[in-house]
């Protein structure tokens, strides 16, 4: 095992000892006295299966057969989740084949950040994660189940489901992906058209056609954003079937994988003698493996927030410094858009997650002494699923990259270090995704231009006011200010400025998502401006230095000068009402800082 990985892991274990031990003790107690239908009264149980078919009722009555609770995030507006419409029936049939049963225990919200990008609804996005965790808890609170299966793909949905699942960590748990849509418009062409629209060279009709050609069918968007990073993560952390993340929805293998996931969920129940509860899978080493996967593949910056919140639900305390230290040991082995021109379908074809896991594992860069839904160790996650006589079989995956422009071995990485960097300095603490940023753009020193709305930046860009070297500061975008929306719409205009030869960067207490691209962006800056962070003391023209190599974020002012500056006061009157934002006022008041997971939960396991 690499010494840095071992040191970071041991530090996490030691830091989390009290809270993790408390969490595990509670899960062991629950596992020994599982609150299931054995303990329900006759009236309780009758309600629980009243709507079932007679055969299902009889099976549920016989307590020796497993009953799976399905938590689904299906809706037919969100392309990534539309395929889930058919999954409950597939799971029920697969359960029946093993003499067991399954019921839809509940549903969760599943909003699409692609639809709400740049819109008021995006201010609900981050908070939807905690709402999803609570929804999963409500669904499983009926105590009818011996295992749980979670149907979720996208940005806040998988992290929210994991957080909810961990509160029922005594249940065997399997996550089931739906797969990406087939490749559409090439990413280079999509990027070019977006930049031309930002410059006014083409109209909305042409832009809409390009976007429609890109996002054109059921399945996950094909770029390597948060949704597909989530899927990678579920394999690295042992909650998916091996090689299942990036199989397209219309592929026959997709249906067979869902059946096999159901069979595996049943195999690891108490009734079948291989009891493997979730709390045994998601331990400190599993979370370290997740961070390693994030770094090795150049995944979404959103996971620097989500992984911390997910871990705290398991009594594990992660910090951004853990990410930064691991990044020094983990090479970048994949280039997937926006870190390259390939999409996730190309990545999967070139070797995908299994190849990357194999490379890391064989070079001592991944914990192998972990428990997964498939058993002990990560060897099975180097395998690929195939169809053999109508069933899924797993065979050895490729040991060599099938396209070195997309996947590379540890001996010849795209970069010696991972795709994420922590930034510290007198402006606060933040994160930058550097996997898509060219080396010559990783250090930017320029005067600040201040905005308190992403829409104001667009107006300044169109007026030509940003045609200069500058560091764009977009503040009052943190979780307490307005829910910390993604600011992905800033990418095209800033990319245009960079292409014109200007030295440009972004500094914000908001988010940029997995779509963060070639422009250096210091994001999640904390403390946020609304909480008195230094961003609220910056004036236009102040010189800021963003050094992604050294990991620093500084404004060229003395401590005395900064302390003498009055704090800017943001105007939040426009984000307190409309599209349901008033329903989330308590969350804006209660939410923790991004480096603590930006969550409203104060898990007693952690606090104690």
C-alpha positions in Angstrom: 0.0 0.0 0.0 1.2 3.5 -0.9 2.5 5.2 2.3 0.6 8.4 1.8 -2.7 6.5 1.3 -2.0 4.5 4.4 -1.1 7.6 6.5 -4.3 9.4 5.4 -6.4 6.4 6.0 -5.0 5.9 9.5 -5.5 9.6 10.2 -9.2 9.3 9.2 -9.6 6.2 11.4 -8.1 7.9 14.4 -10.0 11.1 13.9 -13.3 9.2 13.5 -12.8 6.6 16.3 -15.4 7.8 18.7 -18.1 8.7 16.2 -17.5 5.6 14.0 -17.5 3.2 17.0 -20.7 4.7 18.2 -22.3 4.3 14.7 -21.1 0.7 14.3 -22.4 -0.2 17.8 -25.8 1.1 16.9 -25.8 -0.8 13.6 -24.7 -4.1 15.3 -27.4 -3.7 17.9 -30.0 -3.1 15.1 -28.6 -6.0 13.1 -29.0 -8.3 16.1 -32.5 -7.1 16.7 -33.5 -6.1 13.2 -36.7 -4.0 13.3 -38.5 -6.0 10.7 -41.9 -7.5 10.0 -41.4 -10.2 12.7 -41.9 -7.4 15.2 -45.0 -5.9 13.6 -48.4 -6.5 15.0 -50.9 -8.4 12.8 -52.6 -5.1 12.0 -49.3 -3.5 11.1 -48.4 -6.4 8.8 -51.8 -6.5 7.1 -51.4 -2.9 6.2 -47.9 -3.6 4.8 -49.0 -6.2 2.3 -52.7 -5.3 1.7 -52.2 -4.4 -1.9 -50.0 -7.3 -2.8 -50.9 -10.3 -5.0 -52.0 -13.3 -2.9 -48.8 -15.3 -3.7 -46.7 -12.3 -2.5 -48.8 -12.0 0.6 -48.2 -15.6 1.5 -44.5 -15.3 0.9 -44.2 -12.2 3.1 -46.1 -13.9 5.9 -43.5 -16.7 5.9 -40.7 -14.8 7.6 -38.0 -17.1 6.2 -38.1 -15.4 2.7 -36.4 -12.0 2.1 -38.5 -9.0 1.3 -36.6 -6.2 -0.5 -37.5 -2.6 -0.1 -37.1 -0.5 -3.2 -36.4 3.2 -2.9 -36.8 4.7 -6.4 -36.1 8.2 -7.8 -38.0 7.5 -11.0 -39.6 10.3 -13.0 -40.1 10.6 -16.7 -38.8 14.2 -17.0 -35.3 13.4 -15.9 -33.6 11.4 -18.8 -31.2 9.6 -16.4 -34.1 8.3 -14.3 -36.7 7.6 -16.9 -35.5 4.0 -17.4 -36.3 3.3 -13.7 -40.0 3.1 -14.7 -39.6 -0.6 -15.5 -37.1 -1.5 -12.8 -39.5 -2.3 -9.9 -41.3 -5.0 -12.0 -37.9 -6.4 -13.0 -36.8 -6.5 -9.4 -40.1 -8.1 -8.3 -39.8 -10.8 -10.9 -36.2 -11.5 -10.1 -37.1 -11.7 -6.4 -39.8 -14.2 -7.2 -37.3 -16.4 -9.1 -35.5 -16.8 -5.8 -38.6 -17.4 -3.7 -38.6 -13.9 -2.3 -40.5 -10.7 -2.6 -39.9 -7.0 -3.3 -42.0 -3.9 -2.7 -41.6 -0.2 -3.7 -41.0 1.2 -0.2 -41.0 4.8 -1.3 -39.9 7.4 -3.8 -37.6 10.4 -3.6 -37.4 13.7 -5.4 -35.1 13.8 -8.4 -34.5 17.2 -9.9 -32.4 17.8 -13.0 -29.6 20.3 -12.6 -29.4 20.5 -16.4 -33.0 21.9 -16.5 -32.5 24.3 -13.5 -29.0 25.5 -14.5 -29.0 29.3 -14.3 -32.6 29.3 -13.1 -34.1 30.0 -9.6 -34.8 26.3 -9.1 -31.0 25.6 -9.0 -31.1 27.2 -5.5 -33.0 24.1 -4.3 -30.6 21.6 -5.8 -28.0 21.1 -3.0 -30.7 21.0 -0.4 -32.6 18.4 -2.3 -29.8 15.9 -1.3 -30.8 16.1 2.4 -34.5 16.0 1.4 -33.7 12.8 -0.5 -32.0 11.2 2.5 -35.1 11.9 4.6 -37.4 10.5 1.9 -35.4 7.3 1.9 -35.7 7.1 5.7 -39.5 7.5 5.5 -39.7 4.7 2.9 -37.8 2.3 5.0 -39.4 3.3 8.4 -42.1 0.7 7.9 -39.7 -2.0 8.9 -41.0 -4.5 6.4 -37.7 -5.2 4.7 -34.7 -7.5 4.9 -32.6 -5.7 2.3 -32.8 -2.4 0.3 -32.2 -1.5 -3.3 -31.7 2.1 -4.4 -32.6 3.4 -7.8 -30.7 6.6 -8.4 -28.1 8.2 -10.7 -27.8 12.0 -10.7 -26.2 14.8 -8.9 -27.6 15.1 -5.4 -29.7 11.9 -5.7 -27.0 9.2 -5.1 -25.4 11.1 -2.2 -28.8 11.7 -0.6 -29.7 8.0 -1.0 -26.4 6.9 0.5 -26.9 9.2 3.5 -30.4 7.8 4.0 -29.2 4.3 3.5 -26.5 4.6 6.1 -29.1 5.3 8.8 -30.5 1.9 8.0 -26.9 0.5 7.7 -27.9 -2.9 9.3 -29.7 -3.7 6.0 -27.9 -5.4 3.1 -27.9 -2.7 0.4 -27.4 -2.6 -3.4 -27.4 0.5 -5.6 -28.7 0.0 -9.2 -27.6 2.2 -12.1 -29.7 3.0 -15.2 -26.8 3.8 -17.5 -25.8 6.6 -19.9 -27.6 7.6 -23.1 -25.8 6.7 -26.3 -23.2 9.2 -27.6 -24.7 12.2 -29.4 -23.2 15.4 -30.7 -19.4 15.3 -30.2 -18.3 17.3 -27.1 -15.9 19.5 -29.0 -18.7 20.6 -31.3 -21.1 21.2 -28.4 -18.4 23.3 -26.7 -17.8 25.3 -29.8 -21.5 26.1 -30.4 -22.0 27.2 -26.8 -19.1 29.6 -27.0 -20.4 31.0 -30.3 -23.8 31.6 -28.8 -22.2 33.3 -25.8 -20.5 35.7 -28.4 -23.8 36.3 -30.2 -22.5 34.6 -33.4 -25.4 32.1 -33.6 -29.0 32.3 -32.4 -31.0 30.4 -29.9 -32.5 28.0 -32.5 -29.0 26.7 -33.4 -28.0 26.4 -29.8 -31.2 24.5 -28.9 -30.6 22.1 -31.8 -27.1 21.4 -30.6 -28.2 20.8 -27.1 -31.0 18.5 -28.3 -28.5 16.6 -30.3 -26.3 16.2 -27.2 -29.1 15.3 -24.7 -31.2 13.2 -27.0 -32.6 10.1 -25.2 -33.1 8.2 -22.0 -30.0 7.8 -19.9 -27.5 9.9 -18.1 -25.9 12.8 -19.8 -22.7 11.4 -21.4 -20.2 14.0 -20.1 -18.2 13.2 -16.9 -20.2 15.4 -14.5 -21.6 14.6 -11.1 -24.1 12.0 -12.2 -21.5 9.8 -13.9 -19.0 10.5 -11.1 -21.6 9.1 -8.7 -21.8 5.9 -10.8 -18.0 5.5 -10.8 -18.1 6.1 -7.0 -20.6 3.3 -6.4 -18.3 0.8 -8.1 -15.2 2.0 -6.3 -17.1 1.8 -3.0 -18.5 -1.7 -3.7 -22.2 -0.9 -4.0 -22.8 -1.6 -7.7 -22.3 -4.8 -9.6 -18.9 -4.7 -11.2 -18.9 -3.0 -14.6 -22.5 -2.0 -14.4 -22.3 1.7 -14.3 -22.0 2.6 -17.9 -24.2 0.1 -19.8 -26.8 1.9 -21.9 -30.4 1.7 -20.9 -31.6 0.0 -24.2 -28.9 -2.7 -23.9 -30.3 -6.1 -23.0 -27.4 -6.4 -20.6 -28.9 -3.5 -18.6 -32.1 -5.6 -17.7 -30.1 -8.7 -16.9 -27.8 -6.6 -14.6 -30.8 -5.3 -12.7 -32.0 -8.9 -12.2 -28.5 -10.0 -11.1 -28.4 -7.0 -8.7 -31.6 -8.3 -7.2 -30.3 -11.8 -6.8 -27.2 -10.4 -5.2 -29.2 -8.3 -2.7 -31.1 -11.5 -1.7 -27.9 -13.5 -1.4 -26.4 -11.2 1.2 -29.5 -11.2 3.5 -29.7 -13.0 6.8 -32.2 -15.4 5.4 -29.6 -16.6 2.8 -26.7 -17.0 5.2 -24.3 -14.3 3.8 -25.5 -11.4 5.8 -23.5 -8.3 4.6 -25.0 -5.1 6.0 -24.2 -1.7 4.5 -22.3 -0.5 7.6 -19.7 -3.3 7.0 -19.2 -2.1 3.4 -19.0 1.7 3.9 -16.1 2.0 6.3 -13.1 4.4 6.3 -11.2 2.4 3.7 -14.2 2.4 1.3 -14.5 6.1 1.6 -10.8 6.5 0.9 -11.2 4.3 -2.2 -14.0 6.6 -3.3 -11.8 9.7 -3.0 -9.1 7.8 -4.9 -11.5 7.0 -7.7 -12.6 10.7 -7.8 -9.0 11.8 -8.1 -7.8 9.2 -10.6 -10.7 9.9 -13.0 -10.9 13.7 -12.7 -14.4 13.6 -11.4 -16.9 16.2 -10.2 -16.0 18.8 -7.6 -19.4 18.3 -6.1 -18.2 15.1 -4.5 -15.8 17.1 -2.4 -18.9 18.2 -0.5 -21.0 15.0 -0.9 -18.4 12.5 0.2 -17.9 14.5 3.4 -21.7 14.5 4.1 -22.0 10.8 3.2 -19.1 9.8 5.5 -20.6 11.7 8.4 -23.7 9.7 8.1 -21.5 6.7 8.8 -19.7 8.3 11.7 -16.6 9.0 9.6 -15.0 12.5 9.5 -13.3 13.5 6.2 -11.7 16.8 5.5 -10.6 18.6 2.3 -7.0 18.2 3.5 -7.5 14.4 3.1 -8.5 15.0 -0.5 -5.4 17.2 -1.0 -3.0 14.8 0.5 -4.4 11.8 -1.4 -4.2 13.9 -4.6 -0.4 14.0 -4.2 -0.3 10.2 -4.4 -2.9 9.4 -7.0 -2.2 9.9 -10.7 -4.8 11.0 -13.2 -5.6 8.0 -15.4 -8.6 9.1 -17.4 -9.6 12.0 -19.6 -13.3 12.3 -20.1 -15.2 15.4 -21.1 -14.8 18.2 -19.9 -11.2 16.9 -19.1 -10.9 15.6 -22.7 -13.1 15.1 -25.7 -14.3 11.5 -24.9 -17.6 10.8 -23.2 -18.4 8.1 -20.7 -19.4 5.6 -23.4 -15.9 6.0 -24.9 -14.4 5.7 -21.5 -16.3 2.5 -20.8 -15.2 1.1 -24.2 -11.6 1.9 -23.5 -11.5 -0.1 -20.3 -13.5 2.1 -18.0 -13.9 1.8 -14.3 -12.6 -1.8 -14.2 -9.4 -0.9 -16.0 -8.8 2.0 -13.6 -9.5 -0.1 -10.5 -7.1 -2.8 -11.8 -4.3 -0.3 -12.4 -4.7 1.3 -9.0 -5.0 -2.0 -7.2 -2.0 -3.6 -8.8 0.2 -0.6 -8.0 -0.8 -0.4 -4.3 -3.0 2.7 -4.8 -6.3 1.2 -3.6 -7.4 -0.5 -0.5 -8.1 -4.2 -1.3 -9.0 -5.3 2.2 -12.6 -4.0 1.9 -16.0 -5.6 1.9 -18.3 -5.1 -1.1 -21.7 -6.5 -2.1 -19.7 -9.1 -4.0 -17.6 -10.2 -1.1 -14.1 -9.3 0.2 -11.6 -7.5 -2.0 -11.7 -5.4 -5.2 -10.6 -8.1 -7.6 -14.1 -8.7 -8.8 -14.4 -5.0 -9.7 -11.7 -5.5 -12.4 -14.2 -7.8 -14.2 -16.8 -7.1 -16.9 -20.3 -8.4 -17.2 -21.3 -10.4 -20.3 -24.4 -12.3 -21.4 -24.2 -16.1 -21.4 -27.3 -18.1 -22.2 -29.6 -15.3 -20.9 -27.7 -14.7 -17.7 -25.0 -12.4 -16.5 -21.5 -13.8 -16.2 -18.4 -11.8 -15.1 -15.1 -12.3 -17.0 -11.7 -10.6 -16.6 -11.7 -7.1 -17.9 -9.0 -5.7 -20.1 -5.6 -5.3 -18.4 -4.5 -2.8 -21.1 -6.0 0.5 -22.1 -7.9 0.2 -25.4 -7.4 3.9 -26.1 -4.5 5.7 -24.4 -6.1 9.1 -25.2 -8.8 8.2 -22.7 -7.3 5.7 -20.2 -3.7 5.3 -19.2 -1.7 3.1 -16.9 -0.1 4.2 -13.7 3.3 4.0 -15.4 2.2 6.7 -18.0 -0.5 8.8 -16.5 -2.0 12.1 -17.8 -0.7 13.7 -14.7 1.3 12.4 -11.7 -1.2 13.9 -9.3 -5.0 13.7 -9.1 -7.4 16.1 -10.8 -8.4 18.1 -7.6 -6.5 20.5 -5.5 -7.3 22.2 -2.2 -6.7 26.0 -2.0 -5.9 27.9 1.2 -4.9 31.5 1.9 -6.2 34.8 3.3 -9.3 34.5 1.1 -10.4 31.3 2.8 -10.4 27.6 1.9 -11.6 26.3 -1.5 -11.3 23.6 -4.1 -10.2 23.7 -7.7 -10.5 21.0 -10.4 -7.3 21.2 -12.4 -7.6 18.1 -14.6 -9.0 20.1 -17.5 -6.9 23.2 -16.9 -3.8 23.6 -19.0 -0.5 24.0 -17.1 -0.1 27.6 -18.4 -3.4 28.6 -16.8 -2.9 27.1 -13.3 -1.4 30.3 -11.9 -3.4 33.5 -12.5 -2.7 36.9 -10.8 -5.0 39.7 -11.9 -7.3 42.5 -10.6 -10.7 41.4 -9.2 -14.0 42.1 -10.9 -16.9 41.7 -8.5 -20.3 40.3 -9.1 -23.1 39.2 -6.8 -25.1 37.4 -9.5 -24.1 35.2 -12.4 -26.5 37.0 -14.6 -24.7 40.3 -14.0 -21.5 38.7 -15.2 -23.2 37.7 -18.5 -24.3 41.4 -19.0 -20.8 42.6 -18.4 -19.4 40.1 -20.8 -21.8 41.1 -23.6 -20.9 44.7 -23.0 -17.2 43.9 -23.4 -16.3 45.0 -19.9 -14.4 41.8 -19.2 -12.1 41.9 -22.2 -9.0 42.1 -20.0 -6.9 40.1 -17.6 -9.1 39.6 -14.5 -10.2 37.3 -11.7 -13.9 37.2 -11.6 -15.3 37.1 -8.1 -18.9 35.9 -7.8 -19.9 36.1 -4.2 -23.0 35.5 -2.0 -23.5 32.2 -3.7 -22.8 30.0 -0.7 -25.3 27.6 1.0 -26.5 30.1 3.6 -26.9 32.9 1.0 -28.9 31.1 -1.7 -28.4 27.4 -1.4 -25.1 27.3 -3.2 -26.3 26.9 -6.8 -24.0 25.6 -9.6 -22.7 28.4 -11.8 -22.1 26.4 -14.9 -23.5 29.1 -17.1 -20.3 31.1 -16.4 -18.2 28.5 -18.3 -18.9 29.7 -21.9 -18.2 33.4 -21.5 -15.1 32.8 -19.3 -13.9 30.2 -21.9 -14.3 32.8 -24.6 -12.2 35.3 -22.7 -9.5 32.7 -22.2 -9.5 31.9 -25.9 -9.0 35.6 -26.7 -5.7 35.4 -24.8 -6.8 37.0 -21.5 -5.6 35.7 -18.2 -8.9 34.9 -16.5 -10.1 32.8 -13.5 -13.1 32.5 -11.3 -13.3 32.7 -7.5 -16.7 32.0 -5.8 -18.3 30.7 -2.7 -20.7 28.8 -5.1 -20.3 25.6 -7.0 -19.3 24.8 -10.6 -20.1 21.1 -10.7 -18.5 18.3 -12.7 -18.8 20.5 -15.8 -15.9 22.6 -14.5 -13.7 23.0 -17.5 -10.6 24.7 -18.8 -10.9 28.0 -16.9 -9.3 27.8 -13.4 -12.1 28.1 -10.9 -11.6 28.4 -7.1 -15.0 27.2 -5.8 -16.7 26.4 -2.5 -14.6 29.2 -1.0 -15.3 29.2 2.8 -16.2 31.0 5.0 -18.8 32.2 2.5 -19.4 35.9 2.0 -22.8 35.9 3.8 -21.0 34.5 6.9 -18.4 37.3 6.9 -15.9 35.5 4.7 -13.1 37.6 3.2 -14.8 37.5 -0.2 -17.2 40.1 1.3 -14.2 42.5 1.9 -12.9 42.4 -1.6 -13.2 45.5 -3.8 -12.9 45.8 -7.6 -9.3 46.2 -8.6 -7.8 44.2 -5.7 -5.1 41.9 -7.0 -5.8 38.2 -6.4 -3.4 35.4 -7.0 -4.8 31.9 -7.6 -2.0 29.3 -7.6 -3.3 25.8 -8.3 0.2 24.4 -8.2 1.1 25.7 -4.8 -2.5 25.4 -3.6 -2.9 29.0 -2.5 -5.6 31.6 -2.9 -4.6 35.1 -1.8 -5.6 38.7 -2.1 -2.6 41.1 -2.2 -3.7 43.0 0.9 -2.2 43.1 4.4 -4.2 41.7 7.4 -4.6 45.3 8.6 -6.1 46.5 5.3 -8.4 43.5 5.2 -9.6 44.0 8.7 -10.4 47.7 8.1 -12.6 46.9 5.1 -16.3 46.9 5.7 -18.2 43.8 4.9 -20.4 44.0 1.8 -24.0 43.2 2.4 -25.7 41.0 -0.1 -29.2 41.5 -1.3 -31.1 38.2 -0.8 -34.6 39.5 -1.3 -34.8 37.9 -4.8 -33.9 34.3 -3.7 -36.2 33.9 -0.7 -39.4 33.3 -2.6 -40.5 31.6 -5.8 -40.3 28.0 -7.1 -40.6 26.8 -3.5 -37.5 28.5 -2.2 -39.5 29.7 0.8 -39.9 26.1 1.9 -36.2 25.8 2.3 -35.6 28.9 4.4 -34.8 26.8 7.5 -32.2 24.9 5.5 -30.4 28.1 4.5 -30.3 29.0 8.2 -29.1 25.6 9.5 -26.8 24.4 6.8 -23.2 23.6 7.7 -20.1 24.9 5.7 -19.1 23.2 2.5 -16.0 21.6 4.1 -18.4 20.0 6.6 -20.7 18.6 3.9 -23.1 21.6 3.5 -25.7 19.6 5.3 -28.5 20.4 7.7 -28.0 17.1 9.5 -26.1 17.0 12.8 -25.7 13.3 13.2 -25.6 12.5 16.9 -23.0 9.8 16.0 -20.7 12.6 14.9 -21.6 15.3 17.3 -21.3 12.9 20.2 
